[in-house]
Amino acid sequence: CSGGKCPQLYSQNSGGSYFDTQGSSSQVSTVVSSHGMANNGGGNGGLTMGLAGGQIISSSGAYLIGGNTMDNSAPHPAAQTTRASPATIEMAIETLQKTEGLSSQRSSLLNSHLQWLLDNYETAEGVSLPRSTLYNHYLRHCQEQKLDPVNAASFGKLIRSIFMGLRTRRLGTRGNSKYHYYGIRLKPDSPLNRLQEDMQYMALRQQPVQQKQRFKPMQKVDGVSGENFSGGGQHTPSAAEQTVIAQSQHHQQYLDTSRALPDFVELDLGETNGDNVSPDDIKALQSLYREHCEAILDVVVNLQFSLIEKLWQTFWRYSPSDSVEGATITENSEIEGRLPCCRLLVLCRNEAVLKWMSSCDHLMYQALVEILIPDVLRPIPSALTQAIRNFAKSLEGWLNNAMNTIPQRMIQTKVAAVSAFAQTLRRYTSLNHLAQAARAVLQNTSQINQMLSDLNRVDFANVQEQASWVCQCEEGVVQRLEQDFKATLQQQSSLEQWAAWLDNVVTQVLQPFEDRPSFPRAARQFLLKWSFYSSMVIRDLTLRSAASFGSFHLIRLLYDEYMFYLVEHRVAQATGQTPISVMGEFDDLNAMSPANIDKGKPTPSCLYRLCRFLCLQAKSL
């Protein structure tokens, strides 16, 4: 702060927009960089975004984070790419005619090339594609359509004439970096996406087993063998595939690859065996499903997310009608021999099987969460975060498609579990991004001093007076939290020290309720009270036009989310469940009714919805 003015963290030109699309609506907030806070020199004093922290933008449903991929180079400003209009296409052709000396016949071919580009690619902030990949896609298109391709240099001019503002970056690990177009991506509905997935599959088949790697999913993945996709024979990775391999190897250091799949409970039909299911069928289902879940864990550890769909299709006996270059999933005779499809369908209608499979899924998905995001506060590369977010977005659609012949009750059971898994991945990646943005604030001495000065002006007696009627908290507890918060702020504690303080607060508050049935309700009440008190403090800072309001708002969002994270784990521990299962018990909307809340009988999903509602209300301040 200088001259009595402090930069605004939340201004129209500061940071980047964080669009987390939910259905047709979206919530928008502005995030600050975790890579320092430099004044942008504008009249409003907004902060520029360092790309290490990342700009998060969801465009067309994708989760995009501006940032250096793997080259650790200095931050670059986000490209302002623009979609070309029909008039621009005509101008582009005219320009290429003049500069390249193209004939009229040759120029007419450009129109089909340009249309193909527009049909398959779109501009997007914060993403990149290897130059060689785009050109290989183009050559493939020309070969299929029997067109004469232009050379690589002319193709580069063609792309830049359509997608204005593209920049070229050299990305990759040292000694294996490649040129990328920055600001362009494949459209989600482009058929090239299937081709891209198969390229990644073949590339990852060549990936060497790392020193600590326990998994070898490429030899056989639940009946999906490498020959089905590679066509047999040796495959030499192209430059694009080598980039995929290098990126996968780089990202695996951020995973917890040592985690194994927990033991599943035994399946006991008991009195529910009305269909006279044989013990052999029960044993076969348990064995096959265990192998299936282990295969899923293996491919996730190797970051082969697209193979999850193929695993589901194989287990649930679904064969896709379309294929790319003969890449089909054939019926697995081994699985069919061990458990015929007709017997699988009978088992899928059994209530005991539904509960057993839901329990297995919760254990597996919890293990996957802890593999992908072992520490929600540790910085994660933006490309890995984007991959996890896109993976989470695809899960429910993949599963529904693979189970199109399975009884509806089983589909509902499976989808409920995978939806909880996807939502957890989204929450944890969002929490991780908030943590990195807040880390920059907590490391800024002048910001901390300003926050402490503003906090000392807050009338906490008035806050307590207004909140006591709603929350009915002991005044001594509130005063102790206030003093501890100020002391921790004054010590300029790190993010990890703040996390330890928050964990200690949860422990102290919930300790009297341990080993009691009222523990989940007490945890829910604590979250509501914490959020209410913090909103009252933010309100006071807002009315006083506190210079550090933006910093407090960011910190408040992080602490609310992290408190939610801590409490869901405490509730899971107290109830003997996994956090995934605690958050996955979605009952009907009656769980949100005032009657249920007053009775103290809301489900864990009620806790989740209420907390999310309060967080969204806070973001709208």
C-alpha positions as CSV (number, residue, x, y, z in Angstrom):
1,C,0.0,0.0,0.0
2,S,1.3,3.5,-0.8
3,G,-0.2,6.9,-0.5
4,G,-3.1,5.6,1.5
5,K,-4.3,3.4,-1.4
6,C,-4.1,-0.3,-1.7
7,P,-4.5,-2.4,-4.9
8,Q,-7.9,-3.9,-5.2
9,L,-7.8,-7.7,-5.5
10,Y,-11.3,-7.8,-7.0
11,S,-11.6,-5.3,-9.7
12,Q,-12.9,-5.5,-13.2
13,N,-9.5,-5.7,-14.7
14,S,-7.7,-7.7,-12.0
15,G,-6.9,-11.3,-12.0
16,G,-8.9,-13.7,-14.1
17,S,-12.4,-14.9,-14.2
18,Y,-13.2,-18.2,-12.6
19,F,-16.2,-19.7,-14.3
20,D,-17.3,-23.0,-12.8
21,T,-20.2,-23.9,-15.0
22,Q,-23.0,-25.9,-13.4
23,G,-25.7,-26.8,-15.9
24,S,-26.9,-23.7,-17.5
25,S,-25.8,-21.3,-14.8
26,S,-22.4,-20.2,-13.8
27,Q,-20.8,-18.5,-10.8
28,V,-18.2,-15.9,-11.4
29,S,-15.5,-14.7,-9.1
30,T,-12.1,-13.2,-9.6
31,V,-9.0,-14.9,-8.5
32,V,-5.6,-13.5,-7.8
33,S,-2.3,-14.9,-8.8
34,S,-0.3,-17.2,-6.5
35,H,2.8,-15.9,-8.2
36,G,3.0,-12.4,-6.8
37,M,0.8,-9.3,-7.0
38,A,2.1,-6.6,-9.2
39,N,0.1,-3.5,-9.8
40,N,-1.1,-3.4,-13.4
41,G,-0.5,0.3,-13.6
42,G,-4.2,1.0,-14.4
43,G,-6.2,3.6,-12.8
44,N,-8.1,1.1,-10.7
45,G,-5.0,-0.4,-9.3
46,G,-6.0,-4.0,-10.3
47,L,-3.6,-6.9,-9.9
48,T,-2.2,-8.7,-12.8
49,M,-2.2,-12.5,-12.9
50,G,1.0,-14.4,-12.7
51,L,0.5,-17.5,-14.8
52,A,2.1,-19.8,-12.2
53,G,-1.0,-19.2,-10.0
54,G,-3.1,-19.4,-13.0
55,Q,-6.1,-17.9,-14.6
56,I,-9.1,-20.2,-14.5
57,I,-11.7,-19.9,-17.2
58,S,-14.3,-22.4,-18.2
59,S,-15.2,-22.1,-21.8
60,S,-17.6,-24.5,-23.5
61,G,-17.6,-26.6,-20.3
62,A,-13.8,-27.0,-20.2
63,Y,-11.7,-26.0,-17.2
64,L,-8.8,-23.9,-18.5
65,I,-5.9,-22.6,-16.4
66,G,-3.5,-20.1,-17.9
67,G,0.0,-21.0,-16.9
68,N,3.3,-22.4,-18.0
69,T,2.9,-26.1,-18.8
70,M,6.3,-27.6,-18.0
71,D,8.9,-25.1,-19.1
72,N,9.2,-23.0,-16.0
73,S,9.6,-19.9,-18.1
74,A,8.6,-16.4,-17.2
75,P,4.9,-15.8,-17.2
76,H,3.2,-14.6,-20.4
77,P,0.1,-12.6,-20.7
78,A,-3.0,-14.5,-21.9
79,A,-3.5,-14.4,-25.6
80,Q,-6.6,-12.5,-26.8
81,T,-7.6,-14.9,-29.6
82,T,-10.5,-14.1,-31.9
83,R,-12.8,-16.3,-34.0
84,A,-12.7,-15.4,-37.7
85,S,-15.8,-14.2,-39.5
86,P,-16.8,-15.3,-43.0
87,A,-15.4,-12.0,-44.3
88,T,-12.1,-12.7,-42.6
89,I,-12.0,-16.1,-44.3
90,E,-12.3,-14.4,-47.7
91,M,-9.7,-11.9,-46.7
92,A,-7.4,-14.7,-45.5
93,I,-7.7,-16.4,-48.9
94,E,-7.0,-13.2,-50.8
95,T,-3.9,-12.5,-48.6
96,L,-2.6,-16.0,-49.1
97,Q,-3.2,-15.7,-52.9
98,K,-1.0,-12.6,-52.9
99,T,1.7,-13.7,-50.6
100,E,1.9,-17.3,-51.8
101,G,1.1,-16.8,-55.4
102,L,-1.7,-19.4,-55.3
103,S,-3.7,-20.2,-58.4
104,S,-7.5,-19.9,-58.5
105,Q,-7.9,-23.7,-58.4
106,R,-5.5,-23.9,-55.5
107,S,-7.3,-21.1,-53.7
108,S,-10.6,-22.9,-54.0
109,L,-9.1,-25.8,-52.1
110,L,-8.2,-23.4,-49.2
111,N,-11.9,-22.9,-48.5
112,S,-12.3,-26.6,-47.6
113,H,-9.1,-26.5,-45.5
114,L,-10.4,-23.5,-43.7
115,Q,-13.8,-25.0,-43.1
116,W,-12.2,-28.1,-41.7
117,L,-10.1,-26.0,-39.3
118,L,-13.3,-24.2,-38.1
119,D,-15.2,-27.4,-37.7
120,N,-12.6,-29.1,-35.5
121,Y,-10.8,-26.3,-33.6
122,E,-11.7,-23.3,-31.5
123,T,-9.8,-20.6,-29.7
124,A,-9.5,-20.9,-25.9
125,E,-7.4,-19.1,-23.3
126,G,-4.7,-21.0,-21.4
127,V,-4.4,-24.1,-23.6
128,S,-2.0,-25.2,-26.2
129,L,-1.6,-27.9,-28.9
130,P,1.7,-29.2,-30.4
131,R,2.3,-27.7,-33.9
132,S,3.1,-31.1,-35.2
133,T,-0.2,-32.5,-33.9
134,L,-2.2,-30.0,-35.8
135,Y,-0.3,-30.5,-39.0
136,N,-0.6,-34.3,-38.7
137,H,-4.4,-33.9,-38.2
138,Y,-4.4,-31.8,-41.3
139,L,-2.4,-34.3,-43.4
140,R,-4.7,-37.1,-42.3
141,H,-7.7,-35.0,-43.4
142,C,-6.1,-34.3,-46.8
143,Q,-5.3,-38.0,-47.2
144,E,-8.9,-39.0,-46.4
145,Q,-10.4,-36.4,-48.7
146,K,-7.8,-36.9,-51.4
147,L,-6.7,-33.3,-51.3
148,D,-3.3,-31.9,-51.9
149,P,-1.9,-30.5,-48.6
150,V,0.0,-27.3,-48.3
151,N,3.4,-27.4,-46.6
152,A,3.9,-26.9,-42.9
153,A,4.9,-23.2,-43.3
154,S,1.8,-22.4,-45.4
155,F,-0.4,-24.3,-43.0
156,G,0.9,-22.1,-40.2
157,K,-0.1,-19.0,-42.1
158,L,-3.5,-20.6,-42.8
159,I,-4.1,-21.2,-39.0
160,R,-3.0,-17.7,-38.1
161,S,-5.2,-16.2,-40.7
162,I,-8.3,-17.9,-39.2
163,F,-7.4,-17.9,-35.5
164,M,-6.0,-14.4,-34.9
165,G,-3.8,-13.8,-31.9
166,L,-2.3,-17.2,-31.7
167,R,1.2,-17.4,-30.3
168,T,3.9,-20.0,-30.5
169,R,5.5,-21.4,-27.3
170,R,8.2,-24.0,-26.8
171,L,6.9,-26.4,-24.2
172,G,8.1,-29.7,-22.7
173,T,10.8,-31.1,-20.5
174,R,14.4,-30.0,-21.1
175,G,15.8,-31.8,-24.2
176,N,12.3,-32.8,-25.3
177,S,10.5,-29.5,-25.8
178,K,8.3,-29.0,-28.8
179,Y,6.7,-25.9,-30.4
180,H,3.0,-25.5,-29.5
181,Y,0.3,-23.1,-30.7
182,Y,-1.0,-21.3,-27.6
183,G,-4.6,-20.3,-27.5
184,I,-6.3,-23.1,-29.6
185,R,-7.8,-26.5,-28.8
186,L,-9.9,-29.3,-30.3
187,K,-13.6,-28.7,-30.1
188,P,-15.3,-31.1,-27.6
189,D,-17.5,-32.6,-30.4
190,S,-14.7,-33.0,-32.9
191,P,-14.1,-36.6,-34.1
192,L,-10.4,-35.9,-33.8
193,N,-10.8,-36.3,-30.0
194,R,-11.2,-40.0,-30.4
195,L,-8.1,-40.1,-32.6
196,Q,-6.3,-38.1,-29.9
197,E,-7.3,-40.6,-27.2
198,D,-6.0,-43.5,-29.2
199,M,-2.7,-41.7,-29.9
200,Q,-2.3,-41.1,-26.1
201,Y,-3.1,-44.8,-25.5
202,M,-0.4,-45.9,-27.9
203,A,2.0,-43.4,-26.6
204,L,1.5,-44.5,-23.0
205,R,2.0,-48.1,-24.0
206,Q,5.6,-47.2,-24.6
207,Q,6.0,-45.6,-21.2
208,P,8.8,-47.2,-19.2
209,V,7.9,-48.6,-15.8
210,Q,9.2,-46.2,-13.2
211,Q,11.3,-47.2,-10.3
212,K,8.5,-47.1,-7.8
213,Q,5.7,-48.1,-10.2
214,R,3.7,-51.1,-9.2
215,F,1.3,-51.0,-12.0
216,K,1.5,-52.5,-15.5
217,P,-1.9,-51.7,-17.0
218,M,-0.7,-51.6,-20.6
219,Q,-0.1,-55.4,-20.6
220,K,-3.7,-56.1,-20.1
221,V,-6.5,-53.7,-18.9
222,D,-9.5,-55.7,-17.9
223,G,-9.8,-57.5,-21.2
224,V,-8.7,-54.5,-23.3
225,S,-5.4,-55.5,-24.8
226,G,-2.9,-53.4,-26.5
227,E,-3.4,-55.2,-29.8
228,N,-7.0,-53.9,-30.0
229,F,-5.7,-50.4,-30.4
230,S,-2.3,-50.6,-32.0
231,G,-3.1,-53.2,-34.6
232,G,-0.2,-55.3,-33.5
233,G,3.5,-54.8,-34.2
234,Q,5.9,-52.2,-32.9
235,H,4.9,-48.6,-32.7
236,T,7.4,-45.8,-32.7
237,P,6.1,-42.8,-30.8
238,S,5.8,-39.6,-32.8
239,A,6.9,-36.2,-31.5
240,A,3.3,-35.5,-30.3
241,E,3.2,-38.9,-28.5
242,Q,6.6,-38.3,-26.9
243,T,5.2,-35.1,-25.5
244,V,2.3,-37.0,-24.0
245,I,4.7,-39.5,-22.5
246,A,6.9,-36.8,-21.0
247,Q,4.0,-34.8,-19.6
248,S,2.6,-38.0,-18.0
249,Q,5.9,-38.8,-16.4
250,H,6.3,-35.3,-15.2
251,H,2.8,-35.2,-13.6
252,Q,3.1,-38.6,-11.9
253,Q,5.5,-37.1,-9.3
254,Y,2.5,-35.1,-7.9
255,L,0.4,-38.3,-7.4
256,D,0.5,-40.8,-4.5
257,T,1.2,-43.9,-6.6
258,S,1.9,-46.0,-3.5
259,R,-1.7,-46.2,-2.5
260,A,-3.4,-49.6,-2.9
261,L,-7.0,-50.5,-3.3
262,P,-8.6,-51.3,0.1
263,D,-10.2,-54.7,0.8
264,F,-13.8,-55.0,-0.1
265,V,-16.4,-56.5,2.3
266,E,-17.8,-59.9,1.4
267,L,-21.0,-60.0,-0.6
268,D,-23.8,-61.9,1.3
269,L,-27.2,-62.0,-0.3
270,G,-28.7,-63.6,2.8
271,E,-32.5,-63.6,2.7
272,T,-32.6,-61.3,-0.4
273,N,-31.7,-64.2,-2.7
274,G,-35.1,-64.5,-4.2
275,D,-33.7,-65.3,-7.7
276,N,-31.7,-68.3,-6.3
277,V,-28.4,-66.9,-7.4
278,S,-25.7,-69.6,-7.1
279,P,-22.7,-69.2,-4.8
280,D,-20.5,-69.5,-7.9
281,D,-22.1,-66.4,-9.5
282,I,-21.6,-64.5,-6.3
283,K,-17.9,-65.5,-6.1
284,A,-17.4,-64.7,-9.8
285,L,-18.9,-61.2,-9.4
286,Q,-16.7,-60.4,-6.4
287,S,-13.6,-61.6,-8.2
288,L,-14.4,-59.9,-11.5
289,Y,-15.4,-56.6,-9.8
290,R,-12.2,-56.6,-7.7
291,E,-10.1,-57.0,-10.8
292,H,-12.2,-54.4,-12.6
293,C,-11.6,-51.8,-9.8
294,E,-7.9,-52.6,-9.7
295,A,-7.7,-52.0,-13.4
296,I,-9.4,-48.6,-12.9
297,L,-6.9,-47.7,-10.2
298,D,-4.0,-48.7,-12.5
299,V,-5.0,-46.6,-15.4
300,V,-5.7,-43.6,-13.1
301,V,-2.2,-43.9,-11.6
302,N,-0.8,-43.8,-15.2
303,L,-3.1,-40.8,-16.0
304,Q,-4.8,-42.7,-18.8
305,F,-8.2,-41.2,-18.0
306,S,-9.8,-42.0,-21.3
307,L,-9.4,-45.7,-20.8
308,I,-11.9,-45.6,-17.9
309,E,-14.7,-45.5,-20.4
310,K,-13.3,-48.6,-22.2
311,L,-13.0,-50.5,-18.9
312,W,-16.6,-49.7,-18.0
313,Q,-17.8,-50.8,-21.5
314,T,-15.9,-54.0,-21.2
315,F,-17.2,-54.9,-17.7
316,W,-20.8,-54.1,-18.4
317,R,-20.7,-56.0,-21.8
318,Y,-21.2,-53.0,-24.0
319,S,-19.7,-52.8,-27.6
320,P,-19.6,-49.4,-29.3
321,S,-21.0,-49.2,-32.8
322,D,-18.5,-46.7,-34.0
323,S,-14.8,-47.1,-34.1
324,V,-11.7,-45.4,-35.2
325,E,-9.4,-47.4,-37.5
326,G,-10.7,-50.7,-36.2
327,A,-10.2,-49.7,-32.5
328,T,-13.1,-51.7,-31.1
329,I,-13.7,-53.4,-27.8
330,T,-14.5,-56.9,-28.6
331,E,-16.6,-59.2,-26.3
332,N,-14.4,-60.6,-23.6
333,S,-14.9,-64.3,-23.7
334,E,-13.1,-64.8,-20.4
335,I,-15.5,-62.5,-18.5
336,E,-18.5,-64.0,-20.2
337,G,-17.3,-67.5,-19.3
338,R,-16.8,-66.6,-15.7
339,L,-20.1,-64.7,-15.3
340,P,-22.5,-64.8,-18.2
341,C,-24.3,-61.5,-19.0
342,C,-27.7,-63.0,-18.2
343,R,-26.5,-63.8,-14.7
344,L,-25.0,-60.4,-14.3
345,L,-28.3,-58.8,-15.1
346,V,-30.0,-60.9,-12.4
347,L,-27.4,-59.9,-9.8
348,C,-27.9,-56.2,-10.8
349,R,-31.5,-56.4,-9.6
350,N,-30.6,-57.7,-6.1
351,E,-30.7,-55.1,-3.3
352,A,-27.8,-56.7,-1.4
353,V,-25.6,-56.5,-4.6
354,L,-26.6,-52.8,-5.1
355,K,-25.4,-52.0,-1.5
356,W,-22.3,-54.0,-1.8
357,M,-21.3,-52.4,-5.1
358,S,-22.0,-49.0,-3.8
359,S,-19.7,-49.7,-0.8
360,C,-16.9,-51.0,-3.1
361,D,-17.3,-47.9,-5.3
362,H,-16.9,-45.5,-2.4
363,L,-13.7,-47.3,-1.3
364,M,-12.3,-47.2,-4.8
365,Y,-13.2,-43.6,-5.5
366,Q,-11.8,-42.5,-2.2
367,A,-8.5,-44.2,-3.1
368,L,-8.5,-42.5,-6.5
369,V,-9.0,-39.1,-4.9
370,E,-6.1,-39.7,-2.5
371,I,-4.0,-40.8,-5.5
372,L,-4.8,-37.8,-7.7
373,I,-4.9,-35.1,-5.0
374,P,-2.9,-36.4,-2.0
375,D,-2.5,-32.9,-0.5
376,V,-5.1,-30.3,-1.3
377,L,-2.7,-27.5,-0.3
378,R,0.3,-28.6,-2.4
379,P,0.7,-26.7,-5.7
380,I,-0.5,-28.8,-8.7
381,P,0.6,-28.1,-12.3
382,S,-2.2,-26.3,-14.2
383,A,-2.2,-28.9,-17.0
384,L,-2.7,-31.7,-14.5
385,T,-5.5,-29.8,-12.8
386,Q,-7.2,-29.2,-16.1
387,A,-6.9,-33.0,-17.0
388,I,-8.5,-33.9,-13.6
389,R,-11.3,-31.4,-14.1
390,N,-12.1,-32.7,-17.6
391,F,-11.9,-36.2,-16.3
392,A,-14.4,-35.4,-13.6
393,K,-16.7,-33.8,-16.2
394,S,-16.7,-36.9,-18.4
395,L,-17.3,-39.6,-15.8
396,E,-21.1,-39.6,-15.5
397,G,-21.6,-39.6,-19.3
398,W,-19.1,-42.4,-19.8
399,L,-20.8,-44.6,-17.2
400,N,-24.3,-44.0,-18.4
401,N,-23.3,-44.8,-21.9
402,A,-21.5,-48.0,-20.9
403,M,-24.5,-49.3,-18.8
404,N,-27.2,-48.7,-21.3
405,T,-28.4,-52.4,-21.1
406,I,-28.2,-52.6,-17.3
407,P,-31.2,-52.3,-14.9
408,Q,-32.0,-48.8,-13.9
409,R,-31.6,-49.3,-10.2
410,M,-28.0,-50.4,-10.7
411,I,-27.4,-47.4,-13.0
412,Q,-28.7,-45.1,-10.3
413,T,-26.5,-46.7,-7.7
414,K,-23.4,-46.5,-9.8
415,V,-24.1,-42.9,-11.0
416,A,-24.6,-41.7,-7.4
417,A,-21.2,-42.9,-6.4
418,V,-19.4,-41.6,-9.5
419,S,-21.1,-38.2,-9.2
420,A,-19.9,-37.9,-5.6
421,F,-16.4,-38.8,-6.9
422,A,-16.6,-36.2,-9.7
423,Q,-17.9,-33.5,-7.4
424,T,-15.1,-34.2,-4.9
425,L,-12.5,-33.9,-7.6
426,R,-14.0,-30.5,-8.7
427,R,-14.1,-29.3,-5.1
428,Y,-10.6,-30.3,-4.3
429,T,-9.1,-28.8,-7.4
430,S,-11.0,-25.6,-6.7
431,L,-9.8,-25.6,-3.1
432,N,-6.2,-26.2,-4.4
433,H,-6.4,-23.2,-6.7
434,L,-7.8,-21.0,-3.9
435,A,-4.9,-22.2,-1.7
436,Q,-2.3,-21.1,-4.2
437,A,-4.0,-17.7,-4.7
438,A,-4.2,-17.1,-1.0
439,R,-0.5,-18.2,-0.5
440,A,0.6,-15.1,-2.4
441,V,-1.5,-12.9,0.0
442,L,-0.1,-14.6,3.1
443,Q,3.4,-14.0,1.9
444,N,3.0,-10.3,1.3
445,T,4.1,-8.4,4.4
446,S,2.4,-5.1,3.4
447,Q,-0.9,-6.9,2.7
448,I,-0.8,-8.7,6.1
449,N,-0.1,-5.4,7.9
450,Q,-3.0,-3.8,6.2
451,M,-5.3,-6.7,7.0
452,L,-4.3,-6.6,10.7
453,S,-4.9,-2.8,10.8
454,D,-8.3,-3.2,9.2
455,L,-9.2,-6.2,11.5
456,N,-8.4,-4.2,14.6
457,R,-11.1,-1.6,13.5
458,V,-13.8,-4.2,13.4
459,D,-16.4,-3.9,16.2
460,F,-16.3,-7.6,17.3
461,A,-18.6,-6.8,20.3
462,N,-21.3,-5.7,17.8
463,V,-20.6,-8.8,15.7
464,Q,-21.0,-11.0,18.7
465,E,-24.2,-9.2,19.7
466,Q,-25.8,-9.7,16.3
467,A,-24.6,-13.3,15.9
468,S,-25.3,-14.6,19.3
469,W,-29.0,-14.8,18.8
470,V,-28.6,-16.9,15.7
471,C,-25.6,-19.0,16.7
472,Q,-25.9,-19.1,20.5
473,C,-22.1,-19.6,20.9
474,E,-20.3,-19.0,24.1
475,E,-18.8,-15.6,24.2
476,G,-15.5,-16.9,25.6
477,V,-15.1,-19.2,22.6
478,V,-15.7,-16.4,20.1
479,Q,-13.2,-14.1,21.9
480,R,-10.6,-16.8,22.0
481,L,-10.9,-17.5,18.2
482,E,-10.7,-13.7,17.5
483,Q,-7.5,-13.4,19.5
484,D,-6.0,-16.5,18.0
485,F,-6.8,-15.3,14.5
486,K,-5.2,-11.9,15.1
487,A,-2.1,-13.5,16.7
488,T,-1.7,-15.9,13.8
489,L,-2.1,-13.1,11.3
490,Q,0.4,-10.9,13.1
491,Q,3.0,-13.7,13.1
492,Q,2.7,-13.7,9.3
493,S,2.1,-17.5,9.3
494,S,2.4,-19.6,6.2
495,L,-0.5,-21.3,4.5
496,E,0.5,-24.6,6.2
497,Q,0.5,-22.9,9.6
498,W,-2.9,-21.5,9.0
499,A,-4.1,-24.9,8.0
500,A,-2.8,-26.4,11.2
501,W,-4.6,-23.6,13.2
502,L,-7.9,-24.4,11.4
503,D,-7.4,-28.1,12.1
504,N,-6.9,-27.3,15.8
505,V,-10.0,-25.2,15.8
506,V,-12.1,-28.0,14.5
507,T,-10.6,-30.4,17.0
508,Q,-11.3,-28.2,19.9
509,V,-14.9,-27.4,18.9
510,L,-15.9,-31.0,18.1
511,Q,-14.0,-32.8,20.8
512,P,-16.9,-32.8,23.3
513,F,-19.0,-34.6,20.7
514,E,-16.6,-37.4,19.9
515,D,-18.0,-41.0,20.1
516,R,-21.5,-39.6,20.3
517,P,-24.3,-40.0,17.7
518,S,-24.7,-36.2,17.7
519,F,-21.2,-35.7,16.2
520,P,-22.4,-35.2,12.5
521,R,-25.0,-32.7,13.6
522,A,-22.5,-30.8,15.8
523,A,-20.1,-30.7,12.9
524,R,-22.9,-29.3,10.6
525,Q,-23.8,-26.7,13.2
526,F,-20.2,-25.7,13.6
527,L,-19.8,-25.1,9.8
528,L,-23.0,-23.0,9.7
529,K,-21.9,-20.9,12.7
530,W,-18.3,-20.5,11.3
531,S,-19.7,-19.3,8.0
532,F,-22.2,-16.9,9.7
533,Y,-19.6,-15.3,11.9
534,S,-17.1,-14.9,9.1
535,S,-19.8,-13.3,6.9
536,M,-20.6,-10.8,9.7
537,V,-16.9,-9.8,9.8
538,I,-16.7,-9.5,6.0
539,R,-19.9,-7.3,6.2
540,D,-18.2,-5.0,8.8
541,L,-15.1,-4.7,6.6
542,T,-17.3,-3.9,3.6
543,L,-19.2,-1.2,5.4
544,R,-15.9,0.4,6.5
545,S,-14.5,0.3,3.0
546,A,-11.5,-1.6,4.3
547,A,-8.5,-1.4,2.0
548,S,-7.8,-5.1,2.5
549,F,-11.3,-6.3,1.9
550,G,-10.3,-8.2,-1.2
551,S,-7.6,-10.1,0.7
552,F,-10.0,-10.9,3.5
553,H,-12.6,-12.1,1.0
554,L,-10.1,-14.5,-0.7
555,I,-8.9,-15.8,2.7
556,R,-12.5,-16.2,3.9
557,L,-13.3,-18.3,0.8
558,L,-10.3,-20.5,1.3
559,Y,-10.9,-21.0,5.0
560,D,-14.6,-21.8,4.5
561,E,-13.7,-24.4,1.9
562,Y,-10.9,-25.9,4.0
563,M,-13.1,-26.0,7.1
564,F,-15.6,-28.0,5.0
565,Y,-12.8,-30.3,3.8
566,L,-11.7,-30.9,7.5
567,V,-15.2,-31.4,8.8
568,E,-16.2,-33.9,6.1
569,H,-13.2,-36.0,7.0
570,R,-14.0,-35.8,10.7
571,V,-17.6,-36.9,10.1
572,A,-16.4,-39.7,7.9
573,Q,-13.9,-40.8,10.6
574,A,-16.6,-40.6,13.3
575,T,-19.2,-42.6,11.3
576,G,-16.7,-45.2,9.9
577,Q,-17.3,-44.1,6.3
578,T,-15.2,-42.6,3.6
579,P,-15.6,-38.9,2.8
580,I,-16.9,-39.9,-0.6
581,S,-19.7,-41.9,0.9
582,V,-20.5,-39.1,3.4
583,M,-20.9,-36.6,0.5
584,G,-22.5,-39.2,-1.8
585,E,-25.6,-40.0,0.2
586,F,-27.9,-37.7,-1.9
587,D,-31.5,-38.1,-0.7
588,D,-34.4,-36.2,-2.1
589,L,-34.9,-32.5,-1.6
590,N,-36.9,-33.2,1.6
591,A,-33.6,-33.4,3.3
592,M,-33.3,-29.7,2.9
593,S,-36.7,-28.9,4.4
594,P,-36.9,-26.8,7.6
595,A,-38.7,-29.6,9.4
596,N,-35.7,-32.0,8.9
597,I,-33.2,-29.3,9.9
598,D,-35.1,-28.5,13.1
599,K,-35.3,-32.2,13.9
600,G,-31.6,-32.5,13.5
601,K,-32.0,-35.2,10.9
602,P,-30.5,-33.8,7.7
603,T,-28.4,-36.1,5.6
604,P,-24.7,-35.5,4.9
605,S,-25.8,-34.2,1.5
606,C,-27.9,-31.6,3.3
607,L,-24.7,-30.5,5.0
608,Y,-23.0,-30.3,1.7
609,R,-25.7,-28.3,0.0
610,L,-26.1,-25.8,2.8
611,C,-22.4,-25.2,2.9
612,R,-22.2,-24.7,-0.8
613,F,-25.1,-22.3,-0.7
614,L,-23.4,-20.3,2.0
615,C,-20.1,-20.3,0.0
616,L,-21.9,-19.1,-3.1
617,Q,-23.7,-16.4,-1.1
618,A,-20.3,-15.2,0.2
619,K,-18.9,-15.1,-3.3
620,S,-21.7,-12.9,-4.4
621,L,-20.9,-10.2,-1.9
